[in-house]
């Protein structure tokens, strides 16, 4: 039956479909009456079926009804447009979603959309690209740029959508609007795991960067967002972006354009991702012309100063560029980074931004004194310290503490000043920090307490009064070995003062908190040699001169000196050296423990000889101290010989070193040995140790002055030293005040003090004690302002010194022999046969002979190192018999 149409060319069913209120029952009635109505075309220029007309008019319910009645979903109109193309041209996004969800094999929506990008007219390709953009947007894209929940991206991938999109963008005939829409599509889906791979493999990086070079500003936002995600996805892809000339383009854009903050944010993040690829990439980024000036200039741009995402991106990127790269750190500092980062770090309303800026400051200054001093000159410490005092958020505390500690650097004096500013209570609070960032806080707390526990004017009592021992002992159970080692060192320093003077109260606190048992457990059972040896040294410090702790140690079935002796033969040089120091601590002024060490296997001369001539002054100094303390239990060397060698090296280092930490340690070793066996102080005094120590009283380092003063205090009980000290004090009267100031809590000979009173009376010198504070203040001028002083080259860390003792020993053999003879003569003056119980052949030894003996002994014994095991009873017996011989 022929279907009638009106003057417009529409049949009745067409009017039912297009009606404002969809007439679904009428549609069904017409199709039932005449099935031809289902596919009847309009008699106009478009030739649309009822289904195509329903799609054109965006009548979803009519579309559903017609499809239920069996309408041909593959129908096309006179313009060769089917249901998908009609939706596109009319921007019927809801109907497109409907056809996608329909999953009809006869209508592959995504394939048809991709094909429609190659339509004949610009209008069609622009509409197709716009619909692809809208379809791939996250439903939450208006709320958060980071949401990525589009359900259709896999379907687009399956029909080869990404290569087709990129190819379309490369066509010269494609309009800028099409290219912008395609960039948006890629941005919408790039966050899914497989998409960056597909984009890169299809040449998407080059295409996107070409759009940047062509200055397609409308596409900058999606382009840089897409590149940022690609760079973040893989370091290889970040490298590809770099090699494609991104950095040069980025610098031009920052210099010449006023781009929206979100565009600049992604651009800056890409730079940061590139810098994080490798050291070479970081170097390449840092050497880019005007990079730091351009990045830092963004802080000053009023259009960007309120954009928290951009400021956060800037700080993250600066951190990536400068981390562990001294050249980049210096360049960044010279460009004025310190001022901006300090300013941003005070943005208290935005914690994430604060933390990011503070982390950037840390990376900028870590292990770089030039950068640190520049930041200090900018006044960073006080605002950061104020934030630290106010904050209780672990993440912010950790960032602040790490940065402040990096600003303090490796110098003990600087660290002591910074730790004092942080305060004992807050450092102890760091020890109890828990969570993701707690380990760094725990370590800084331990290191801060450790440095405050050192020196003549230490805060050992304050730390104990604030209950600092308990959390330190608790940290011995930490799973992080760095934290454990830091806690062990802090406990060791808390138990011993300069000159190995025990702090009885702290030692008692360690044992009462079960710390001694934990230390023994770590020594016996830890799998780390570093932890074992630090535990041994901490145990030695905790029991030195403490009879109750010694008894508790002897009653512990897990403790044996074999654990420590075994570490003398480690492959790690530092472990071997520290094990020797631990044994020397146990043996210090304790004949019984010396005998026990000997019975457990003991030590050999080569254990010390291998270090005595080390270029590292810390090694030679430590070995010298060990050799003197344990000279009586070294079975294969004369006691006089080992003592003379040790004393000679110790004083030699004290005389020659320029490193404050080594000066302080050398003076401390002198203080220790000054109250050990008779003969040792005389030997040191004979080779001018008093004069060398007196020079140190004028040092700008408080650690050095304090250690030197304490050492002189103990030496003052020797009459020869007393006379030398009085002579030196008459020549430089102000030094007596320094000496008395630092020995208030230590010993200073009453005979010396009386002698000084006599000198004052005879020479009419001013002896007013009120001068002490003023004189010490004069010596420390600049120290109290240490975090505001100009850049200077600071000392090397204690554990990494490179002082060349060998060079310092390049005097004539005649001078060497003279000094060695003085040492041995002084030692003989105290009846060495009674001290050691056997004759000494030291009178035949010259200085050069001492050194050659060290070398030959080392050569002989290095290849005959005994293997110390739990079953070394025979070896122990052998060594004991040698010691008794």
C-alpha positions in Angstrom: 0.0 0.0 0.0 1.4 3.4 -1.0 2.1 5.7 1.9 0.8 9.2 1.6 3.0 12.2 2.3 2.1 15.9 2.9 3.5 19.0 1.2 6.7 18.8 3.2 7.3 15.2 2.0 6.7 13.7 5.4 4.4 10.8 6.1 2.2 10.6 9.2 4.8 8.4 11.0 7.4 11.1 10.5 5.3 13.7 12.3 4.7 11.2 15.1 8.4 10.7 15.5 9.2 14.5 15.4 6.4 15.5 17.6 7.3 17.5 20.7 5.7 14.9 22.8 6.8 11.6 21.3 3.7 9.7 20.1 5.0 6.2 20.8 1.6 4.4 20.5 0.8 6.1 17.2 4.2 5.0 15.9 3.5 1.4 16.9 -0.1 1.7 15.3 1.2 3.0 12.0 3.9 0.2 11.8 1.3 -2.4 12.7 -1.1 -1.2 10.1 1.6 -1.0 7.4 5.1 -2.4 8.1 6.4 -0.2 5.2 6.0 2.8 7.5 9.0 1.5 9.5 11.5 2.4 6.7 9.6 5.0 4.7 11.8 7.9 3.7 10.9 11.6 3.7 10.3 13.0 0.3 12.7 15.9 0.8 16.4 16.5 0.2 17.5 14.4 3.3 15.5 11.2 2.5 15.5 10.2 6.2 13.8 7.1 7.6 11.7 7.5 10.8 14.7 6.2 12.8 17.1 8.7 11.2 14.5 11.5 11.7 14.1 10.5 15.4 17.9 10.6 15.8 18.0 14.0 14.1 15.4 15.3 16.4 17.0 13.8 19.5 13.9 11.7 20.3 15.5 8.9 22.4 12.2 7.2 23.3 11.1 7.2 19.6 14.5 5.7 18.7 14.0 2.9 21.2 10.4 2.2 20.0 11.5 2.1 16.3 14.4 -0.3 17.1 12.0 -2.5 19.1 9.7 -2.6 16.1 12.7 -3.7 13.9 13.9 -0.5 12.2 17.1 -0.8 10.2 19.8 0.7 12.4 22.2 0.7 9.4 20.0 3.1 7.4 21.7 6.2 5.8 20.2 9.4 4.5 20.8 11.3 1.3 24.0 12.8 2.8 25.4 9.4 3.5 24.9 9.8 7.2 23.7 7.1 9.5 22.6 7.2 13.1 26.1 7.9 14.4 26.9 10.7 11.9 23.5 12.2 12.5 24.1 12.3 16.2 27.5 13.9 15.6 26.2 16.7 13.4 23.4 17.5 15.8 25.6 17.1 18.9 23.2 14.5 20.4 25.7 13.2 23.0 23.1 11.3 25.0 22.0 9.3 21.9 25.6 8.5 21.1 26.0 7.1 24.6 22.8 5.1 24.0 24.2 3.6 20.8 27.5 2.8 22.5 25.7 1.0 25.3 23.4 -0.8 22.8 26.5 -2.7 21.6 24.8 -3.6 18.3 27.3 -5.3 15.9 25.7 -3.4 13.0 26.7 0.0 14.5 30.4 0.3 15.7 30.1 3.8 17.1 33.8 4.3 17.7 34.9 3.0 14.3 32.3 5.2 12.6 33.4 8.2 14.7 37.1 7.7 13.7 36.2 7.3 10.1 34.1 10.4 10.2 37.3 12.4 11.1 38.2 11.9 7.4 34.9 13.4 6.2 34.8 15.8 3.2 34.0 19.0 5.0 35.7 20.8 7.9 32.4 21.1 9.7 32.0 17.3 9.8 35.6 16.6 11.0 35.3 19.3 13.6 32.0 17.9 14.9 33.4 14.4 14.9 36.5 15.5 16.9 34.3 17.5 19.3 32.1 14.4 20.0 35.1 12.3 20.6 36.4 14.8 23.1 33.0 14.9 24.9 32.6 11.2 24.9 36.1 10.6 26.4 35.8 13.1 29.1 35.6 11.8 32.7 32.2 12.3 34.2 34.0 14.1 37.0 36.3 16.2 34.8 34.7 19.4 35.9 35.4 18.6 39.6 38.9 17.3 39.3 41.5 17.4 36.5 43.0 14.2 37.9 39.9 12.0 37.6 40.2 9.4 34.9 37.1 7.2 35.0 36.0 7.2 31.3 34.5 3.8 30.5 35.0 4.0 26.7 38.7 4.4 26.3 39.3 0.7 25.7 36.7 0.6 22.9 38.5 3.6 21.3 41.8 1.7 21.6 40.4 -1.5 20.1 39.4 0.2 16.8 42.9 1.7 16.4 41.7 5.1 17.5 45.0 6.6 18.7 47.0 6.1 15.5 44.0 7.5 13.5 43.7 10.5 15.8 47.4 11.3 15.5 47.4 10.7 11.8 44.5 13.1 11.5 46.3 15.7 13.5 49.3 15.5 11.2 47.2 16.3 8.1 48.0 19.7 6.8 44.3 20.2 5.9 43.1 19.5 9.4 41.8 22.7 11.1 43.2 24.0 14.3 39.9 23.2 16.0 40.2 19.5 15.0 43.8 19.5 16.3 42.8 21.0 19.6 39.9 18.6 20.0 42.2 15.6 19.2 44.7 16.9 21.8 41.8 17.0 24.3 40.9 13.4 23.4 44.4 12.2 24.1 44.5 14.2 27.4 41.2 12.6 28.4 42.5 9.0 28.1 46.3 9.3 28.6 46.0 8.5 32.3 45.1 4.8 31.5 48.1 2.5 31.6 48.3 1.3 28.0 47.5 4.7 26.4 50.9 6.4 26.8 52.5 3.4 25.1 50.1 3.7 22.2 50.5 7.5 21.9 54.3 7.3 21.8 54.4 4.4 19.3 52.1 6.2 17.0 54.3 9.3 17.0 52.2 11.2 19.3 55.1 13.0 21.1 56.4 14.5 17.9 52.9 15.5 16.8 52.2 17.2 20.1 55.5 19.1 20.1 54.9 20.2 16.5 51.7 21.7 17.7 53.6 23.6 20.4 56.2 24.8 17.9 53.4 25.9 15.6 52.1 28.0 18.5 48.6 26.4 18.7 47.8 28.1 21.9 44.2 26.7 22.1 45.8 23.3 22.4 48.5 24.1 25.0 46.5 23.0 28.0 45.7 19.4 26.7 49.1 19.1 25.0 51.2 19.8 28.2 48.8 17.7 30.3 49.2 14.8 27.9 53.0 15.2 27.8 53.2 15.5 31.5 51.4 12.1 31.9 53.6 10.5 29.3 56.8 11.8 31.0 55.5 10.6 34.3 54.6 7.2 32.9 58.1 6.2 31.8 61.6 7.7 32.1 62.3 6.5 28.6 59.3 8.6 27.4 60.5 11.6 29.4 63.9 11.2 27.6 62.1 11.1 24.3 60.3 14.3 25.1 63.6 15.9 26.0 65.3 14.8 22.9 62.5 16.1 20.8 63.4 19.7 21.8 60.9 20.2 24.6 63.2 22.2 26.9 64.0 24.9 24.4 60.3 25.3 23.5 59.3 25.4 27.1 61.8 28.2 27.9 60.5 30.3 25.0 56.9 29.8 26.2 57.7 30.9 29.7 59.6 33.9 28.5 57.2 35.2 25.9 53.7 34.0 26.8 51.1 34.8 29.4 49.7 31.3 29.6 47.0 30.1 32.1 48.4 28.7 35.4 47.2 25.2 34.6 49.2 25.2 31.3 52.4 26.5 33.0 51.9 23.9 35.8 52.0 21.0 33.4 54.9 22.5 31.5 56.9 22.8 34.7 56.1 19.3 35.8 57.4 17.9 32.5 60.7 19.7 33.2 60.8 18.0 36.6 60.0 14.6 35.1 62.8 15.0 32.6 65.3 16.0 35.3 64.4 12.8 37.2 65.3 10.4 34.4 69.0 10.1 35.2 72.1 12.1 36.2 72.8 13.0 32.6 69.3 14.2 32.0 69.4 16.2 35.3 72.7 17.8 34.1 71.2 18.6 30.7 68.1 20.3 32.3 70.3 22.3 34.7 72.5 23.5 31.9 69.6 24.7 29.8 70.0 28.4 29.1 68.1 30.7 31.6 66.2 27.7 33.0 66.5 28.7 36.7 65.9 32.3 35.9 62.7 31.5 34.0 61.4 29.0 36.6 62.1 31.3 39.5 60.6 34.2 37.6 57.3 32.5 37.9 57.3 33.0 41.7 57.4 36.8 41.0 54.6 36.8 38.4 51.4 38.2 40.0 49.3 36.0 37.8 50.7 32.9 39.3 51.4 33.8 42.9 47.9 32.5 44.1 48.1 29.3 42.1 48.9 26.6 44.7 49.2 23.8 42.1 51.7 25.8 40.1 53.8 26.8 43.1 53.8 23.2 44.2 54.9 22.1 40.8 57.7 24.6 40.8 59.0 23.5 44.1 58.8 19.8 43.1 60.6 20.5 39.8 63.4 22.5 41.5 63.9 19.7 43.9 64.2 17.2 41.0 66.7 19.4 39.2 69.1 20.1 42.1 69.0 16.9 44.1 72.5 15.5 44.6 73.9 17.7 41.8 76.3 20.3 43.2 76.6 22.3 39.9 72.8 22.6 39.6 72.5 23.5 43.3 75.0 26.3 42.9 73.4 27.6 39.6 70.0 27.6 41.3 71.3 29.4 44.3 73.0 32.0 42.2 69.7 32.6 40.4 68.1 33.6 43.7 66.2 30.4 44.6 66.6 30.7 48.4 64.4 33.8 48.8 61.5 32.3 46.9 61.6 28.9 48.6 61.8 30.4 52.0 58.9 32.6 51.2 56.8 29.7 49.9 57.7 27.5 52.9 56.0 30.0 55.2 52.6 29.5 53.3 51.0 28.0 56.4 47.6 27.6 54.9 48.8 25.0 52.5 50.7 22.2 54.2 51.4 20.2 51.0 53.0 23.4 49.4 54.9 24.0 52.6 56.3 20.5 52.6 57.2 20.7 49.0 59.1 24.0 49.4 60.9 22.7 52.4 61.9 19.5 50.6 63.2 21.7 47.8 65.3 23.7 50.3 66.7 20.4 51.6 67.7 19.2 48.2 69.2 22.6 47.4 71.4 22.6 50.4 72.2 18.9 51.2 76.0 18.3 51.2 76.6 21.8 49.7 78.1 24.3 52.1 78.0 27.1 49.5 74.3 26.7 49.0 73.7 26.2 52.7 75.5 29.4 53.6 73.5 31.3 51.0 70.3 30.0 52.4 71.4 30.9 55.9 72.2 34.4 54.8 68.7 34.7 53.5 67.5 34.1 57.1 66.0 30.7 56.6 66.7 29.2 60.1 64.3 31.3 62.2 61.1 30.9 60.1 61.8 27.2 59.6 62.6 26.8 63.3 59.3 28.6 64.2 57.4 26.3 62.0 59.1 23.3 63.5 58.2 24.4 67.0 54.5 24.9 66.1 53.9 21.9 63.9 53.0 18.5 65.2 52.3 16.9 61.8 55.0 14.2 61.3 55.3 14.9 57.6 55.9 18.6 58.1 58.2 18.0 61.1 60.3 15.6 59.0 60.7 18.0 56.1 61.7 20.8 58.4 64.0 18.8 60.6 65.9 17.3 57.6 66.3 20.8 56.0 67.5 22.4 59.2 69.9 19.5 59.8 71.2 19.8 56.2 71.8 23.5 56.8 73.9 22.7 59.9 76.1 20.5 57.7 78.7 18.0 58.9 80.6 20.3 61.3 80.1 19.3 64.9 80.0 22.9 66.1 77.3 23.8 63.6 75.3 20.7 64.4 75.6 21.5 68.1 74.3 25.0 67.6 71.4 23.7 65.5 70.5 20.9 68.0 70.5 23.5 70.8 68.1 25.6 68.8 65.8 22.7 68.2 66.0 21.8 71.9 66.4 18.6 73.9 62.7 18.1 74.4 61.8 18.3 70.8 64.7 16.1 69.8 63.5 13.5 72.3 60.0 13.9 70.8 61.5 13.0 67.4 62.6 9.7 68.9 59.0 8.7 69.4 57.7 9.7 66.0 55.8 7.0 64.1 54.5 6.6 60.6 55.8 6.9 57.0 58.3 9.7 57.7 59.4 8.7 61.2 62.7 7.1 60.4 64.3 10.4 59.3 63.0 12.1 62.4 64.3 9.3 64.6 67.7 9.6 63.1 67.8 13.4 63.4 66.7 13.1 67.0 69.5 10.6 67.8 72.1 12.6 66.0 71.0 15.8 67.7 71.1 14.3 71.1 74.5 12.7 70.3 76.1 16.0 69.4 74.6 17.7 72.5 76.1 14.9 74.6 79.6 15.7 73.4 82.1 18.3 74.6 83.1 19.9 77.9 79.8 21.9 78.1 77.5 19.0 77.1 73.9 18.4 78.0 74.1 14.8 79.1 72.4 15.6 82.4 69.6 17.5 80.7 68.9 14.7 78.3 68.7 12.2 81.1 66.5 14.5 83.2 64.2 14.8 80.2 64.0 11.0 80.0 65.9 10.7 76.8 67.4 7.3 77.5 64.2 5.4 77.3 63.2 6.3 73.7 66.8 5.7 72.6 66.7 2.2 74.0 63.4 1.6 72.4 64.8 2.6 69.0 67.3 -0.3 69.3 64.4 -2.5 68.2 63.8 -0.5 65.0 63.7 -2.4 61.7 65.8 0.3 60.1 69.5 -0.3 60.6 70.3 3.4 60.2 68.0 4.3 63.0 69.6 1.6 65.2 73.1 2.7 64.5 72.1 6.4 65.3 70.6 5.3 68.6 73.7 3.2 69.5 76.0 6.2 68.9 73.8 8.5 70.9 73.8 6.1 73.9 77.5 5.8 73.7 78.1 9.6 73.8 75.6 9.9 76.7 77.6 7.4 78.8 81.0 8.9 78.3 82.4 12.4 78.6 85.7 13.9 77.3 88.6 11.9 78.6 86.5 8.7 78.9 84.9 10.1 82.1 81.8 7.9 82.7 78.4 9.5 83.3 77.3 7.2 86.1 73.7 8.3 86.0 73.3 7.8 82.3 75.0 4.4 82.5 72.6 3.4 85.2 69.6 4.6 83.2 70.7 2.4 80.2 70.9 -0.7 82.3 67.6 0.0 84.2 65.7 0.4 80.9 67.0 -3.1 79.8 69.3 -1.3 77.4 72.3 -3.3 78.3 70.5 -6.6 77.5 69.4 -5.2 74.2 72.9 -4.1 73.4 74.3 -7.5 74.1 71.5 -9.1 72.0 72.4 -6.9 69.1 76.1 -7.7 69.4 75.4 -11.4 69.6 72.6 -11.8 67.1 72.5 -8.9 64.6 73.2 -9.8 61.0 74.8 -6.4 60.4 78.5 -6.1 61.3 78.0 -2.3 61.6 75.3 -2.8 64.2 77.4 -5.4 66.0 80.4 -3.3 66.3 78.5 -0.1 67.3 76.7 -2.2 69.9 80.1 -3.4 71.3 81.3 0.2 71.6 78.1 1.3 73.3 78.4 -1.6 75.7 82.0 -0.6 76.5 80.8 3.0 77.2 77.9 1.7 79.4 80.1 -0.4 81.6 83.2 1.7 81.8 83.9 2.3 85.5 80.4 1.1 86.5 80.8 -2.0 88.7 77.1 -2.9 88.7 76.9 -2.8 84.9 80.1 -4.8 84.6 78.6 -7.5 86.9 75.4 -7.5 84.8 77.4 -7.9 81.6 79.4 -10.8 83.0 76.2 -12.5 84.1 74.7 -12.3 80.6 75.2 -15.7 78.9 75.2 -14.1 75.4 78.1 -11.8 76.0 81.7 -12.8 75.2 84.6 -10.8 73.9 84.9 -13.3 71.1 82.0 -11.4 69.3 84.1 -8.3 69.3 87.4 -10.0 68.5 85.8 -11.6 65.5 85.0 -8.2 64.1 88.7 -7.3 64.1 88.9 -9.5 61.0 86.0 -8.1 59.1 86.3 -7.2 55.4 85.1 -3.7 56.4 87.9 -1.4 57.4 85.7 0.8 59.5 84.2 -2.2 61.4 87.7 -3.5 62.1 88.8 -0.1 63.4 85.7 0.4 65.6 86.0 -3.1 67.0 89.5 -2.1 68.2 88.1 1.0 69.8 85.4 -1.1 71.5 88.0 -3.5 72.9 90.1 -0.5 74.0 87.1 0.9 75.8 86.5 -2.3 77.7 90.3 -2.5 78.5 90.5 1.2 79.6 91.9 1.3 83.1 90.6 -2.2 83.8 93.2 -4.9 84.2 90.6 -7.6 84.8 88.9 -7.0 81.5 92.2 -6.8 79.7 92.9 -10.3 81.0 89.5 -11.5 79.8 90.0 -10.1 76.4 93.4 -11.8 76.2 91.9 -15.1 77.3 89.2 -14.9 74.6 91.8 -14.6 71.8 93.1 -11.1 72.4 94.6 -8.8 69.8 97.7 -8.8 67.6 100.0 -6.0 66.7 98.9 -6.0 63.0 95.4 -5.1 64.2 96.7 -1.7 64.9 99.7 -1.4 62.6 97.5 -1.6 59.5 95.9 1.7 60.5 98.7 3.6 62.2 100.1 5.0 59.0 96.7 5.4 57.3 96.2 8.6 55.3 92.9 9.1 57.1 93.7 10.8 60.3 90.7 9.4 62.1 92.0 5.8 61.4 95.5 6.5 62.5 94.4 8.4 65.6 92.0 5.7 66.7 94.6 3.0 66.2 97.1 5.0 68.2 94.8 5.2 71.1 94.0 1.5 70.9 97.7 0.6 70.8 98.5 2.5 73.9 95.5 1.3 76.0 96.0 -2.4 75.0 99.8 -2.5 74.8 100.0 -4.9 77.8 97.9 -7.6 76.0 99.5 -7.4 72.6 101.5 -10.7 72.7 103.6 -10.2 69.6 105.0 -6.7 70.4 106.8 -5.1 73.3 104.5 -2.9 75.4 106.9 0.0 75.3 107.1 -0.2 71.5 103.4 -0.3 71.0 102.8 2.6 73.5 105.6 4.7 72.0 104.2 4.2 68.5 100.7 5.1 69.5 101.8 8.2 71.5 104.0 9.4 68.6 101.2 9.1 66.1 98.6 10.7 68.4 100.8 13.8 69.1 101.8 13.9 65.4 98.2 14.1 64.3 97.4 16.7 67.1 100.3 18.8 65.7 99.6 18.6 62.0 95.9 18.3 61.4 93.8 21.2 60.2 90.5 19.5 60.8 88.5 20.6 63.8 86.8 17.3 64.5 90.2 15.5 64.4 91.8 18.2 66.7 88.9 17.6 69.2 89.3 13.8 69.0 93.1 14.0 69.3 92.8 16.2 72.4 90.2 13.9 73.8 92.5 10.9 73.3 95.2 12.9 75.2 92.8 13.5 78.0 91.9 9.8 78.2 95.5 8.7 78.2 96.5 11.4 80.7 94.8 9.4 83.5 95.8 5.9 82.5 99.1 4.2 83.3 102.1 6.0 84.8 104.6 6.9 82.1 102.1 7.7 79.4 101.5 11.4 80.4 105.2 11.9 80.7 105.8 10.5 77.3 103.2 12.8 75.7 104.6 15.8 77.7 108.1 15.0 76.5 107.1 15.6 72.9 105.5 19.0 73.4 101.8 17.9 73.7 101.2 20.8 76.2 102.3 23.4 73.6 100.1 21.9 70.9 97.1 21.7 73.3 97.6 25.3 74.4 97.4 26.5 70.7 94.0 24.8 70.5 92.6 26.9 73.4 92.3 29.8 70.9 90.4 27.7 68.4 87.1 29.0 67.1 85.6 25.6 67.6 84.1 25.0 71.1 84.6 21.3 70.7 88.3 21.8 70.2 88.7 24.3 73.0 86.8 22.1 75.4 88.7 18.9 74.6 92.1 20.7 74.8 91.2 22.3 78.1 90.1 19.0 79.7 93.3 17.3 78.4 95.5 20.1 79.9 93.5 19.8 83.1 94.6 16.2 83.6 98.1 16.8 82.4 98.4 19.6 85.0 98.9 17.0 87.7 102.3 16.3 86.1 105.0 18.7 87.5 106.6 19.1 84.1 103.3 19.9 82.4 102.4 22.2 85.3 105.6 24.3 84.7 105.0 24.4 81.0 101.4 25.5 81.4 102.3 28.2 83.8 104.9 29.5 81.4 102.4 29.5 78.5 99.8 31.2 80.6 102.2 34.0 81.5 102.9 34.5 77.8 99.1 34.5 77.0 97.2 35.3 80.2 93.8 35.1 78.6 94.2 31.4 78.0 94.1 30.7 81.7 90.5 31.9 81.7 89.6 29.6 78.7 91.3 26.7 80.6 89.3 27.3 83.8 86.1 27.9 81.9 86.0 24.5 80.3 87.4 22.5 83.3 84.7 23.6 85.8 83.2 20.1 85.7 86.6 18.3 85.3 89.9 18.3 87.0 92.6 21.0 87.2 95.6 20.6 89.5 95.4 22.7 92.7 99.2 23.0 92.5 98.8 24.6 89.1 96.2 27.0 90.3 98.3 28.0 93.3 101.3 28.5 91.0 99.1 30.7 88.8 98.1 32.8 91.8 101.8 33.3 92.6 102.5 34.4 89.0 99.6 36.8 89.2 100.9 38.3 92.4 104.5 38.6 91.2 103.6 39.9 87.7 100.5 41.9 88.7 98.3 40.2 86.2 94.5 40.5 86.2 93.1 37.2 87.3 89.4 38.1 87.6 87.2 35.2 86.9 84.6 37.6 85.6 86.7 37.8 82.4 86.1 34.2 81.5 82.8 34.6 79.9 84.0 37.7 77.9 87.1 36.0 76.7 85.3 32.9 75.6 82.7 35.0 73.9 85.5 36.8 72.0 86.9 33.5 70.9 83.5 32.3 69.8 82.6 35.5 68.0 80.7 34.4 65.0 80.0 31.0 66.4 76.8 32.1 68.2 75.8 33.7 64.8 76.8 30.6 62.9 73.7 30.4 60.8 74.1 33.9 59.5 77.8 33.9 58.6 79.0 34.2 55.0 79.9 31.2 52.9 83.0 29.3 54.0 84.6 26.0 53.4 83.8 23.7 56.3 85.5 20.7 57.6 85.1 17.2 56.2 82.9 14.8 58.2 84.7 12.8 60.8 84.1 9.5 59.2 85.4 10.6 55.8 88.6 12.4 56.6 91.6 12.4 54.3 94.3 13.9 56.5 97.5 12.6 55.2 99.5 11.5 58.2 102.2 10.1 56.0 102.8 13.6 54.6 102.9 15.0 58.1 105.6 12.5 59.0 108.0 13.7 56.2 110.5 15.2 58.6 114.2 14.2 58.8 115.1 10.8 60.3 117.1 12.7 62.9 114.1 14.7 64.1 112.0 11.4 64.1 114.6 9.7 66.1 114.8 12.6 68.6 111.1 12.5 69.3 111.0 8.7 69.6 113.9 8.8 72.0 112.1 11.4 74.1 109.0 9.3 74.3 110.9 6.2 75.4 113.1 8.1 77.8 110.1 9.6 79.4 108.4 6.2 79.7 111.6 4.7 81.2 111.6 7.4 83.8 108.5 5.8 85.3 110.0 2.3 85.7 108.6 0.4 82.7 109.8 -3.0 84.1 107.3 -2.6 86.9 104.5 -1.4 84.7 104.7 -4.2 82.1 106.4 -7.0 84.2 109.1 -7.6 81.6 112.2 -5.8 80.2 111.8 -3.3 77.4 113.8 -3.0 74.3 112.4 0.4 73.6 115.8 2.1 74.3 117.0 0.7 71.0 114.2 2.0 68.9 114.4 5.3 67.0 111.5 7.1 65.4 112.2 5.6 61.9 112.7 2.2 63.6 109.2 2.5 65.1 107.6 3.2 61.8 109.5 0.4 60.0 108.5 -2.0 62.7 104.9 -1.1 62.2 105.2 -1.8 58.5 107.1 -5.1 58.9 104.8 -6.3 61.6 101.8 -5.6 59.5 103.4 -7.5 56.5 104.2 -10.5 58.7 100.9 -10.8 60.5 98.4 -9.9 57.8 98.8 -13.2 56.1 98.7 -15.1 59.4 95.4 -13.6 60.8 93.9 -16.2 63.1 90.3 -17.2 62.4 88.2 -16.4 65.4 85.1 -18.6 65.8 83.0 -19.8 68.6 85.2 -22.9 68.8 88.5 -20.9 69.1 89.5 -22.3 72.5 92.8 -23.5 71.2 93.6 -20.1 69.7 92.6 -18.3 72.9 94.9 -20.6 74.8 97.7 -20.0 72.4 97.3 -16.2 72.6 97.0 -16.3 76.3 100.2 -18.2 76.6 101.9 -15.7 74.4 100.6 -12.9 76.6 101.9 -14.6 79.7 105.3 -15.1 78.1 
